[in-house]
Amino acid sequence: MTPAREPRSTYRLQVRPSFDLHDAAAVVDYLDALGADWIYLSPILPSRAGSDHGYDVIAHGEVDRARGGAAGLHAVADAAHRRGRGILVDIVPNHVGVADAAQNPWWWSLLQHGTDSPYAEAFDVDWALTGGRVRIPLLGGTVEEAAAAGDLRVEHGELRYFDHRFPLAPGSADEADGVDAATVHARQHYELVHWTRADAELNYRRFFAVNELAGIRVEDPAVFDATHAEIVRWVRDGLADGLRVDHPDGLAAPGAYLDRLAAATGDAYVLVEKILEGDEALPPHWRTDGTTGYDALADVDRVLIDPDGEDALDALDARLREATGIAGATDWHELIHGTKRGVADGILRSEVLRLERLLPEPRPADAADALAELLACFPVYRSYLPAGRQHLDEAARMARAHRPELGGTIDALMPVLADPAHPVAIRFQQTSGMVMAKGVEDTAFYRYTRLGSLTEVGGDPSEFAITVDRFHARQERRLAEWPHSMTTLSTHDTKRGEDVRARIDALAEAPERWAAEFEWLRSSDGAGSTGDGPFDALLWQALVGAWPLERGRAHAYAEKASREASVSTHWTRPDEAFEARMHDVIDRAFDDPAVRGRLDAFVAWLAPAGWSNSLSAKLLQLTMPGVPDVYQGSELWETSLVDPDNRRPVDFAVRRRMLADLDDAVTRGDLPPVDERAAAKLLVTSRALRLRRDRPEWFTRYRRLEVVDLASRHAIAFDRGGAVTVATRLPIGLAARVGAEPAACAPPGAWGDTVVITRHEPLVDVLTGRRYEGGALPLADVLATYPVALLAPADSEEAR
């Protein structure tokens, strides 16, 4: 059966050697039973040996044999298409993996032949900077020191540095020469340098600041054709029904790329991994169906956060900062200006200097300073000139305000930076996204710790919460502008899994209690402090949000989070004393009976509210406008932390068995409770997915529904054109209305006389089977069993 052009939902699978395309084919029947429409595959082109994520592509001519090869893709496509399901494949046009030169034939050729390589134009290299050599940051000392120590050597017709292999230029190492490795190295088209020189002296474009991922010039039609022939074949041969484009902001001309991709694929369904800042809109002229859903994630999280908790959490943050010796309040925009400027002056200094070199002569003496300031002030990831010129103007205004002495230079740069055809303008647009990603997502997100769930990809942490009305307005806009854009709650890149965030969200309803528990946990009576108060808050929120979790996962998260923050320790300069204290804090959380008891007790109190938020978030995301994606495994509680934790293997055998047992139980009228087993989340996920897939006509509109009476702020409801979603919000405050402890489902009396007003027609809750006549429905009845309800016209009982 041929699937529709646009999916009604997707289910993301991380394809890897240990879970290849044949394994994916084997779970298609389960995903079909779950209710998923399309199967969404992570990258499947060949990638570096051992890569679990697949974004370090090393070749473009075939499906990765380690991931199942062509036979595997045929197997999963056949399994999906037999059931009328589609296939969405993640592709990586911006960069390739070069960590091991011998694995990437294009890179090997480039290093061997330099500008004479047939692939010289495929890579984005500034040859003039180094006299025609590619600069590779790798060494721990000088070339001469490495050669003298025997670490750099000529061996088996190659230049080798420890386990790294590099090609030799033809005629550069005649064995009769008898020359040493340093002399041979000097004859090559590449230059091995100390690893610290990457920050300021690299001469090839990377993915962000990852030296092992080299940018390619897909704007060149020949490069596009060579890197997309296999991908286009998948679409034309019916093996893939749609594509997800990774990191389009890294491309020189994203709009032109999407035009070319649409022409090559016959206008197939295409999504872009585009991060939108605040109210920024996706460029309307792009030939895409929408984003991968981070904007939707932010909407769902923030409508479930209590705005009344903001002041108390800000006060706690201020106390922690003062105690740590950090003066002044935390202003998000000032914070990210500083972190972005630090990135522009640090790990991406080489990109700023390349921009400076592209400027026309004569160049102002402070041009690099002004360029870095403009990058630090750029309000969104990038512009797409001539579209987005207003963002460049805003950056210039802010830069002049921050650095008045640079005003004249900024004025001189603006005509060039605003010229869509000028090389410096093109590269500036590619660079601003790098600075934003590294300065915000990978630095500031680990420093802004008042509420950890706010610092998620695609969200604006300065926006603490949104009202129900604002949530409705954003969904109305989504339906009108991008009805087939993806929505999501968890991905392979989220900093915290959806159910970790849902539990952290609940802290905003009890900021005083959280402050008391947190201060005890970090006291000398508890687990102690790392000495960095804001980081302590980040760490304990992660532990509370994911608890119980394995000790190793907690240690791995703490190490990554603290080094990304780059305040008390760093990736390149680890502070051993700080990290020892940090790991000791974590060990005491596991080993000290008093600390563990206190943590267990607080989590037991908080968890029901987290489960309520989780089920509400899941139903909102699965039924709101857009194409909902379920990240692998998140039909049960998803308590992952930052990658690679969120890419752990998923036990599909357990999920398959649970779904079968659930379906049998529901048939008998036996509904699962909301508890740690997560069967209730599986119920919500499967019933929403099935209804959305099987009755798409009930998801064509968006009408906000009125909730009336004293507890109305605790509910959100909308009608999608037949299917009606009702969800609880702020569950701790709801329970407190009757003096009760937090509960996953509102305690008796909490809803009072609150009603949701629906159309006067018979409805059935596809979660519980309970029937209603329509009209003003008491929430005490509708939400008696679960904190959510999914109502549909009464002839939809088959959807259960």
Beta strands, then each sheet from edge to edge (+ up, - down):
strand 1: 10-13
strand 2: 38-41
strand 3: 86-91
strand 4: 95-97
strand 5: 134-139
strand 6: 152-155
strand 7: 158-161
strand 8: 164-166
strand 9: 190-194
strand 10: 206-207
strand 11: 210-215
strand 12: 242-245
strand 13: 269-272
strand 14: 290-291
strand 15: 486-487
strand 16: 627-631
strand 17: 703-704
strand 18: 707-708
strand 19: 715-719
strand 20: 724-728
strand 21: 755-757
strand 22: 763-765
strand 23: 771-772
strand 24: 776-778
strand 25: 788-793
sheet 1: 14+ 13+ 12+ 3+ 2+ 1+ 16+ 15+
sheet 2: 4+ 11- 10+
sheet 3: 5+ 9+
sheet 4: 6+ 7- 8+
sheet 5: 17+ 19- 20+ 25- 22+ 23-
sheet 6: 18+ 21- 24+
end
